[in-house]
């Protein structure tokens, strides 16, 4: 019975993550991004919080003053980096960071972990595991 309950919980988490990933990629404007952030910001899942922090970083583009843009970006970047430091094997977090690093302007000085994240994700792409649904997004949204 305990094994069945554990399996059921695992499947629910996987399904939940898939829907979060899908919702993240469907958030294509400010309103959708804000809705996503509000909906998931109190999550206890590092994976879900990674997507929230990514969209928080993206909110910088809606600020008018350059110093406001930088402050918003840096605050969310610190949260994401802290999350990755605590969960270095989380494929979602490494994917999110790679996407951000590849898309942000060089002036933001957020390019230093690109090769490490690429190496990590290439290994993950070769493995058959529960995160295989993410492979499509990795190939579509990064330079891999």
PAFIDO-695806 format. One line per 5 residues: for each residue x, y, z of N, C-alpha, C, CB. Coordinates in Angstrom, 2 decimals, m for minus. Glycine has a CB too. Layout:
BEGIN
X Y Z X Y Z X Y Z X Y Z  ...
//
This chain:
BEGIN
0.82 m1.19 0.00 0.00 0.00 0.00 0.87 1.27 0.00 m0.94 m0.01 1.21  1.94 1.25 0.81 2.82 2.41 0.87 3.51 2.65 m0.48 3.88 2.23 1.97  3.88 1.58 m1.14 4.53 1.71 m2.45 3.56 2.31 m3.45 5.04 0.34 m2.95  2.32 1.87 m3.41 1.30 2.41 m4.31 1.11 3.91 m4.07 m0.03 1.67 m4.13  1.01 4.31 m2.82 0.83 5.74 m2.49 2.04 6.56 m2.92 0.59 5.92 m0.98
3.22 6.02 m2.73 4.43 6.73 m3.16 4.46 6.89 m4.67 5.69 5.98 m2.68  4.07 5.85 m5.39 4.03 5.91 m6.85 2.99 6.92 m7.31 3.72 4.52 m7.43  1.84 6.92 m6.68 0.78 7.87 m7.02 1.24 9.31 m6.79 m0.49 7.59 m6.20  1.89 9.57 m5.67 2.41 10.90 m5.37 3.46 11.32 m6.41 3.01 10.94 m3.96  4.35 10.39 m6.76 5.37 10.67 m7.76 4.74 11.05 m9.10 6.29 9.46 m7.95
3.73 10.32 m9.51 3.06 10.61 m10.78 2.35 11.95 m10.75 2.07 9.51 m11.11  1.77 12.31 m9.61 1.11 13.60 m9.48 2.12 14.74 m9.59 0.35 13.69 m8.16  3.27 14.58 m8.96 4.32 15.59 m9.03 4.79 15.75 m10.46 5.50 15.22 m8.11  5.01 14.63 m11.16 5.47 14.69 m12.55 4.44 15.38 m13.43 5.76 13.29 m13.08  3.17 15.04 m13.26 2.11 15.67 m14.04 2.04 17.15 m13.71 0.75 15.00 m13.77
2.19 17.50 m12.44 2.17 18.89 m12.03 3.31 19.69 m12.65 2.25 18.99 m10.52  4.49 19.10 m12.66 5.64 19.78 m13.27 5.42 19.99 m14.76 6.92 18.98 m13.04  4.87 18.99 m15.41 4.61 19.13 m16.85 3.66 20.28 m17.13 4.03 17.83 m17.41  2.63 20.42 m16.30 1.67 21.51 m16.53 2.30 22.86 m16.23 0.42 21.30 m15.67  3.20 22.92 m15.25 3.90 24.17 m14.93 4.81 24.55 m16.10 4.72 24.03 m13.62
5.54 23.59 m16.64 6.43 23.84 m17.77 5.62 24.35 m18.96 7.22 22.55 m18.16  4.51 23.71 m19.21 3.65 24.12 m20.32 3.13 25.54 m20.10 2.46 23.14 m20.49  2.66 25.82 m18.89 2.14 27.16 m18.57 3.24 28.21 m18.68 1.53 27.19 m17.15  4.45 27.87 m18.26 5.59 28.78 m18.35 5.84 29.17 m19.81 6.85 28.14 m17.74  5.85 28.19 m20.68 6.13 28.46 m22.09 4.97 29.15 m22.79 6.47 27.17 m22.80
3.79 29.06 m22.24 2.63 29.74 m22.81 2.51 31.19 m22.33 1.37 28.99 m22.47  3.26 31.55 m21.31 3.22 32.91 m20.77 4.02 33.82 m21.70 3.79 32.96 m19.30  3.35 34.44 m22.64 4.03 35.18 m23.70 3.85 36.70 m23.60 3.55 34.72 m25.03  3.13 37.16 m22.59 2.99 38.61 m22.42 3.00 38.93 m20.92 1.68 39.12 m23.10  3.03 40.21 m20.63 3.16 40.66 m19.25 2.05 40.13 m18.35 3.17 42.18 m19.20
0.82 40.16 m18.84 m0.32 39.70 m18.04 m0.20 38.21 m17.71 m1.64 39.98 m18.77  0.13 37.41 m18.71 0.27 35.97 m18.49 1.45 35.66 m17.57 0.46 35.24 m19.85  2.52 36.40 m17.72 3.69 36.21 m16.85 3.34 36.54 m15.41 4.87 37.08 m17.33  2.65 37.65 m15.21 2.26 38.07 m13.86 1.31 37.06 m13.23 1.60 39.47 m13.90  0.38 36.56 m14.02 m0.55 35.55 m13.53 0.21 34.29 m13.10 m1.59 35.20 m14.61
1.16 33.87 m13.91 1.98 32.69 m13.58 2.73 32.92 m12.27 2.98 32.37 m14.73  3.37 34.07 m12.15 4.14 34.38 m10.94 3.25 34.34 m9.71 4.80 35.77 m11.05  2.09 34.98 m9.78 1.17 35.00 m8.64 0.67 33.60 m8.29 m0.03 35.92 m8.94  0.41 32.81 m9.30 m0.13 31.48 m9.08 0.87 30.54 m8.41 m0.58 30.88 m10.40  2.14 30.67 m8.75 3.13 29.69 m8.31 4.18 30.21 m7.32 3.82 29.14 m9.48
4.16 31.47 m6.97 5.25 32.02 m6.16 5.36 31.42 m4.75 5.08 33.48 m6.05  4.31 30.81 m4.25 4.35 30.21 m2.92 4.62 28.71 m2.95 3.06 30.48 m2.20  5.02 28.21 m4.10 5.30 26.79 m4.23 6.50 26.40 m3.37 5.57 26.43 m5.71  6.51 25.16 m2.95 7.65 24.63 m2.19 8.61 23.88 m3.11 7.15 23.69 m1.06  8.22 23.71 m4.37 9.04 22.97 m5.33 10.14 23.86 m5.91 8.17 22.41 m6.45
11.40 23.43 m5.80 12.49 24.20 m6.42 12.28 24.35 m7.93 13.83 23.53 m6.15  11.77 23.33 m8.57 11.52 23.38 m10.01 10.54 24.50 m10.34 10.99 22.04 m10.52  9.42 24.52 m9.66 8.40 25.53 m9.92 8.93 26.92 m9.60 7.13 25.24 m9.08  9.64 27.05 m8.49 10.20 28.36 m8.12 11.21 28.84 m9.16 10.87 28.29 m6.73  11.93 27.93 m9.77 12.87 28.32 m10.83 12.16 29.00 m11.99 13.62 27.10 m11.34
11.02 28.48 m12.36 10.25 29.10 m13.44 9.69 30.45 m13.01 9.09 28.17 m13.88  9.28 30.55 m11.76 8.79 31.83 m11.22 9.90 32.87 m11.27 8.26 31.65 m9.77  11.08 32.51 m10.77 12.19 33.46 m10.74 12.61 33.87 m12.15 13.39 32.85 m10.00  12.52 32.95 m13.08 12.84 33.29 m14.47 11.90 34.36 m14.99 12.75 32.04 m15.35  10.63 34.21 m14.73 9.67 35.22 m15.19 9.81 36.52 m14.40 8.24 34.69 m15.07
10.23 36.44 m13.16 10.51 37.67 m12.40 11.67 38.42 m13.05 10.85 37.34 m10.92  12.68 37.71 m13.50 13.80 38.35 m14.20 13.31 39.02 m15.47 14.90 37.32 m14.52  12.42 38.35 m16.16 11.88 38.89 m17.40 11.06 40.16 m17.17 11.02 37.83 m18.09  10.53 40.34 m15.98 9.74 41.53 m15.67 10.58 42.80 m15.74 9.12 41.39 m14.28  11.88 42.66 m15.71 12.77 43.82 m15.81 12.53 44.60 m17.10 14.23 43.38 m15.74
12.15 43.91 m18.15 11.97 44.60 m19.43 10.78 45.56 m19.42 11.77 43.58 m20.53  9.91 45.43 m18.44 8.74 46.32 m18.37 9.00 47.57 m17.52 7.56 45.56 m17.80  10.17 47.65 m16.92 10.53 48.83 m16.13 11.05 49.92 m17.06 11.60 48.47 m15.04  10.87 51.16 m16.66 11.27 52.28 m17.50 12.73 52.66 m17.31 10.39 53.47 m17.22  13.14 52.83 m16.07 14.50 53.30 m15.78 15.50 52.14 m15.78 14.53 54.03 m14.43
16.67 52.36 m16.35 17.68 51.29 m16.42 18.05 50.71 m15.05 18.94 51.81 m17.09  18.15 51.57 m14.03 18.51 51.07 m12.71 17.38 50.23 m12.12 18.86 52.23 m11.76  16.15 50.52 m12.47 15.02 49.69 m12.02 15.06 48.34 m12.71 13.68 50.40 m12.31  15.35 48.35 m13.99 15.48 47.11 m14.75 16.56 46.22 m14.13 15.82 47.40 m16.23  17.70 46.83 m13.86 18.82 46.08 m13.31 18.50 45.53 m11.92 20.06 46.95 m13.25
17.83 46.32 m11.09 17.48 45.88 m9.73 16.54 44.68 m9.76 16.83 47.04 m8.95  15.53 44.73 m10.62 14.58 43.62 m10.74 15.30 42.37 m11.23 13.43 43.99 m11.70  16.12 42.52 m12.25 16.85 41.39 m12.82 17.78 40.76 m11.78 17.65 41.83 m14.05  18.56 41.59 m11.10 19.54 41.08 m10.13 18.88 40.37 m8.96 20.40 42.21 m9.62  17.78 40.91 m8.48 17.09 40.31 m7.33 16.61 38.89 m7.68 15.89 41.19 m6.89
15.97 38.74 m8.82 15.49 37.43 m9.24 16.65 36.50 m9.59 14.54 37.56 m10.43  17.71 37.06 m10.15 18.91 36.26 m10.49 19.51 35.66 m9.22 19.96 37.14 m11.23  19.61 36.45 m8.16 20.15 35.94 m6.89 19.29 34.78 m6.36 20.23 37.06 m5.84  17.98 34.92 m6.47 17.09 33.85 m6.00 17.29 32.59 m6.83 15.62 34.31 m6.06  17.40 32.75 m8.15 17.59 31.58 m9.01 18.94 30.93 m8.73 17.50 31.99 m10.50
19.99 31.71 m8.61 21.32 31.15 m8.34 21.36 30.43 m6.99 22.38 32.27 m8.36  20.68 30.96 m6.00 20.61 30.30 m4.70 19.89 28.96 m4.81 19.90 31.20 m3.67  18.84 28.95 m5.57 18.07 27.73 m5.80 18.92 26.67 m6.50 16.81 28.02 m6.62  19.69 27.08 m7.48 20.55 26.15 m8.21 21.67 25.64 m7.31 21.14 26.82 m9.48  22.22 26.50 m6.48 23.28 26.07 m5.55 22.77 24.97 m4.61 23.79 27.28 m4.73
21.51 25.06 m4.23 20.92 24.05 m3.34 20.45 22.81 m4.09 19.75 24.66 m2.58  20.22 22.94 m5.40 19.69 21.84 m6.22 20.47 21.74 m7.54 18.18 22.04 m6.50  21.77 21.47 m7.49 22.59 21.53 m8.70 22.25 20.46 m9.75 24.03 21.40 m8.33  21.55 19.41 m9.36 21.22 18.35 m10.31 19.81 18.50 m10.89 21.35 17.00 m9.63  19.15 19.59 m10.60 17.79 19.81 m11.10 17.87 20.27 m12.55 17.03 20.85 m10.23
17.41 19.43 m13.45 17.50 19.70 m14.89 16.70 20.93 m15.28 17.03 18.50 m15.69  15.57 21.15 m14.64 14.75 22.32 m14.96 15.48 23.62 m14.65 13.43 22.27 m14.17  16.12 23.66 m13.49 16.82 24.88 m13.09 17.98 25.19 m14.03 17.33 24.75 m11.65  18.70 24.16 m14.42 19.83 24.36 m15.33 19.34 24.78 m16.72 20.68 23.07 m15.43  18.21 24.22 m17.14 17.60 24.61 m18.42 17.18 26.08 m18.38 16.37 23.71 m18.75
16.50 26.46 m17.32 16.03 27.84 m17.18 17.21 28.81 m17.23 15.23 28.03 m15.86  18.25 28.48 m16.47 19.41 29.37 m16.43 20.07 29.48 m17.79 20.41 28.88 m15.40  20.18 28.37 m18.51 20.78 28.42 m19.85 19.95 29.30 m20.78 20.92 27.00 m20.43  18.66 29.15 m20.76 17.79 29.98 m21.61 18.01 31.46 m21.30 16.30 29.60 m21.40  18.03 31.79 m20.03 18.21 33.19 m19.63 19.58 33.70 m20.07 18.05 33.35 m18.10
20.62 32.92 m19.80 21.97 33.36 m20.15 22.13 33.57 m21.65 23.00 32.34 m19.66  21.50 32.70 m22.44 21.64 32.83 m23.88 20.82 34.00 m24.44 21.21 31.54 m24.55  19.81 34.42 m23.71 18.93 35.47 m24.24 19.20 36.86 m23.66 17.51 35.10 m23.96  19.91 36.95 m22.57 20.15 38.26 m21.97 21.31 38.97 m22.66 20.42 38.14 m20.47  21.25 40.29 m22.70 22.35 41.06 m23.29 23.65 40.88 m22.49 21.98 42.55 m23.37
24.75 40.94 m23.17 26.06 40.75 m22.54 26.32 41.78 m21.43 27.17 40.84 m23.59  25.72 42.96 m21.55 25.94 44.01 m20.55 25.48 43.60 m19.15 25.22 45.28 m20.97  24.57 42.63 m19.08 24.09 42.15 m17.79 25.07 41.20 m17.13 22.75 41.47 m17.95  26.10 40.80 m17.88 27.16 39.96 m17.33 26.61 38.67 m16.70 27.95 40.75 m16.28  25.76 37.99 m17.45 25.18 36.74 m16.97 25.36 35.66 m18.04 23.67 36.91 m16.63
26.61 35.36 m18.30 26.94 34.38 m19.33 27.95 33.34 m18.82 27.50 35.08 m20.57  28.35 33.44 m17.58 29.48 32.67 m17.07 29.22 31.18 m16.85 29.92 33.26 m15.81  27.98 30.74 m16.85 27.71 29.33 m16.59 27.14 28.60 m17.82 26.74 29.20 m15.43  27.24 29.24 m18.97 26.67 28.65 m20.18 27.30 27.29 m20.50 26.86 29.59 m21.37  28.61 27.21 m20.51 29.23 25.93 m20.90 28.94 24.83 m19.88 30.75 26.11 m21.05
28.92 25.16 m18.59 28.61 24.15 m17.57 27.18 23.66 m17.72 28.83 24.73 m16.15  26.25 24.57 m17.97 24.85 24.18 m18.14 24.65 23.37 m19.42 23.95 25.43 m18.16  25.35 23.74 m20.48 25.25 22.97 m21.73 25.75 21.55 m21.52 26.05 23.66 m22.86  26.88 21.40 m20.86 27.43 20.06 m20.61 26.46 19.23 m19.78 28.78 20.16 m19.88  25.92 19.84 m18.73 24.96 19.15 m17.87 23.73 18.72 m18.67 24.54 20.07 m16.70
23.18 19.63 m19.46 21.97 19.33 m20.22 22.22 18.31 m21.33 21.40 20.61 m20.81  23.38 18.36 m21.95 23.71 17.34 m22.96 23.71 15.95 m22.35 25.09 17.64 m23.60  24.26 15.82 m21.14 24.24 14.52 m20.45 22.79 14.10 m20.19 25.03 14.60 m19.10  21.97 15.05 m19.75 20.57 14.75 m19.44 19.78 14.37 m20.69 19.92 15.95 m18.75  20.11 14.98 m21.82 19.42 14.66 m23.06 19.68 13.21 m23.48 19.86 15.61 m24.17
20.84 12.70 m23.13 21.20 11.33 m23.49 20.56 10.29 m22.57 22.70 11.16 m23.48  20.19 10.70 m21.36 19.60 9.78 m20.39 18.11 9.60 m20.64 19.82 10.29 m18.96  17.62 8.42 m20.32 16.18 8.16 m20.31 15.74 8.27 m18.86 15.83 6.74 m20.94  14.95 9.29 m18.58 14.48 9.48 m17.20 13.12 10.18 m17.20 15.51 10.30 m16.39  12.67 10.54 m16.03 11.33 11.12 m15.89 11.24 12.54 m16.45 10.93 11.13 m14.44
12.36 13.14 m16.78 12.32 14.51 m17.32 12.43 14.55 m18.84 13.44 15.34 m16.70  12.23 13.43 m19.50 12.37 13.38 m20.95 11.42 14.33 m21.68 12.15 11.98 m21.44  10.28 14.63 m21.09 9.35 15.59 m21.71 9.98 16.97 m21.86 8.06 15.69 m20.88  10.99 17.27 m21.04 11.67 18.56 m21.09 12.64 18.64 m22.27 12.41 18.81 m19.78  13.04 17.50 m22.81 14.00 17.47 m23.91 13.53 18.32 m25.09 14.22 16.03 m24.37
12.27 18.27 m25.40 11.71 19.07 m26.50 11.98 20.55 m26.27 10.19 18.82 m26.63  11.71 21.03 m25.07 11.90 22.45 m24.75 13.37 22.84 m24.75 11.28 22.78 m23.39  14.21 21.94 m24.25 15.65 22.21 m24.24 16.16 22.40 m25.66 16.43 21.06 m23.54  15.77 21.51 m26.55 16.22 21.60 m27.94 15.62 22.81 m28.66 15.86 20.32 m28.69  14.39 23.14 m28.33 13.71 24.24 m29.01 14.21 25.61 m28.53 12.21 24.13 m28.78
14.51 25.75 m27.25 14.75 27.07 m26.68 16.20 27.38 m26.32 13.93 27.22 m25.47  17.10 26.44 m26.59 18.51 26.70 m26.31 19.32 26.40 m27.58 19.02 25.83 m25.11  20.60 26.62 m27.49 21.47 26.37 m28.64 21.88 24.91 m28.75 22.70 27.25 m28.56  21.34 24.04 m27.92 21.68 22.61 m27.99 20.93 21.91 m29.11 21.37 21.92 m26.66
//
